Amino acid sequence: MEDNLPDSEYNEFVQSNRSLILNGIFGSTTPIQVESSITFARYLNHVGIDKRNYLLFLKVLESNNQWIVDALIGKRNPILMFTVIKPNPMLVTRAFQLLSFWHPGQIYPKVLLAVIGIIQYTYYKPDDGFRIYNLEINDINNLGKFLDSERDQMQEVNALILDILDKISKMGEYRKSLDKNQLAKHAYQIRIAYFDRTKSLSDVIPEVLLVKLPQTEAQVSPSQEFFAFFQKFYNN
């Protein structure tokens, strides 16, 4: 095969090997797939996130595999990972979809922090955030379900979610509407349910969303040889 294929042949080549390529860069069901995905994630970490490739970063996060995610995030603060991207409907929609996909306990903490970071950044000014993505009650529930009533309000995830809910509870202060008023009240009620020990989150959030589950399946890990090599490479 020639080094430089014409675009038409190159596209045909990629499409004919699509499954093989996708399993190699996004797969996480076998050790060899995880090893390949770790390498691709590390490459993305080196390239850096921008408006053209941020969906690739989200796709890698969807693996929910700690080794792949660690390679993607590296030494970055996961909360700030997407703050270089101007919030847009696609980004925020995917963030809430990820929250809706997992139950509390299922999601790798760095993935949760990265996703919550998107929402915090978007709704820093809640009315501006609402223009980007029309928040719904179910979105707020899927955010609030990750509050841990058994842990302190200063615990990182709790603190982030409570801050977002506080901002959403002020939605409509400058641009009022009935929808915003309902969203603001619901966010306020979830915060109260967390702080008021006579109440429960299930008083506000559907109980089925609050069910804590272990990770859906055991984390597939890379081989010991690959892990040792990667750790040596990563630390240099």
C-alpha positions, -999 to 999 in steps of 0.1 A, spaced: 0 0 0 14 34 -9 22 58 19 -1 85 6 -34 73 -6 -58 95 -25 -85 109 -3 -112 87 -19 -91 55 -13 -81 66 21 -117 72 32 -127 38 17 -98 22 36 -109 37 69 -145 28 64 -136 -8 55 -116 -11 88 -139 11 109 -147 -15 135 -111 -25 139 -100 11 143 -128 21 167 -121 -10 189 -85 0 189 -90 36 201 -122 33 221 -125 -3 231 -124 -14 267 -137 -50 268 -104 -68 265 -69 -61 279 -55 -55 244 -83 -30 236 -77 -13 269 -40 -11 261 -46 4 227 -72 28 241 -47 39 268 -22 47 241 -47 67 221 -59 85 253 -23 94 261 -19 108 225 -50 130 230 -36 142 263 -5 153 244 -24 169 216 -47 188 240 -84 195 238 -98 221 215 -131 229 197 -124 204 169 -116 173 190 -135 177 223 -160 151 213 -131 126 211 -123 134 247 -160 128 257 -160 95 238 -129 83 257 -145 94 290 -175 73 282 -153 42 286 -155 48 323 -123 28 325 -99 42 351 -67 33 332 -80 48 300 -94 79 318 -62 84 338 -42 84 306 -65 109 290 -66 134 319 -30 129 331 -20 155 356 -48 179 347 -76 189 371 -106 169 356 -129 197 367 -112 222 344 -107 198 315 -134 213 292 -132 249 303 -110 257 273 -141 250 252 -169 276 249 -201 258 261 -223 247 233 -256 226 231 -237 195 220 -212 196 248 -238 202 275 -263 177 261 -236 150 262 -227 159 297 -262 154 310 -266 122 289 -235 108 307 -250 117 341 -283 100 331 -265 69 320 -249 60 353 -262 55 388 -244 68 418 -214 45 425 -210 33 389 -191 62 375 -153 66 379 -147 97 401 -125 116 375 -152 111 349 -178 125 372 -157 155 381 -150 162 344 -187 160 335 -198 181 365 -171 206 355 -188 211 321 -221 219 339 -206 242 365 -188 262 338 -220 264 316 -243 275 345 -218 299 362 -243 325 350 -275 304 349 -295 326 325 -267 325 300 -264 287 305 -301 283 299 -298 300 265 -271 274 256 -291 244 268 -327 244 279 -323 227 312 -351 203 323 -362 189 357 -348 155 348 -314 170 341 -314 186 376 -324 152 391 -296 134 373 -271 159 387 -286 159 422 -286 121 424 -248 122 428 -250 141 461 -239 119 489 -260 127 520 -236 106 541 -207 128 533 -198 164 543 -209 193 521 -172 202 515 -165 168 499 -155 177 464 -184 162 444 -210 175 470 -194 209 470 -195 212 432 -231 200 429 -244 222 457 -227 252 441 -243 244 407 -277 239 424 -273 272 442 -267 290 409 -296 273 392 -318 283 421 -312 319 411 -321 313 375 -346 339 361 -334 368 383 -327 388 352 -348 371 325 -378 357 342 -400 329 328 -423 302 342 -399 274 331 -369 291 348 -390 296 379 -398 259 381 -362 249 375 -350 273 402 -374 260 428 -365 224 420 -328 231 424 -335 249 457 -356 219 470 -328 195 463 -303 216 482 -327 219 511 -333 181 511 -295 176 514 -290 201 543 -323 194 562 -318 162 582 -355 158 585 -358 154 548 -343 130 522 -332 134 486 -359 109 477 -385 135 488 -375 155 457 -356 131 433 -373 99 421 -360 71 443 -351 49 413 -324 75 403 -309 74 437 -302 36 438 -265 31 443 -249 5 421 -214 -9 418 -197 -4 385 -217 -23 358 -188 -47 351 -154 -54 365 -128 -29 352 -108 -45 324 -72 -38 331 -41 -38 309 -15 -65 313 10 -61 340 38 -57 315 20 -29 297 11 -12 329 47 -12 341 59 2 308 32 28 307 39 40 343 76 43 335 68 62 303 42 84 320 64 94 349 93 104 327 
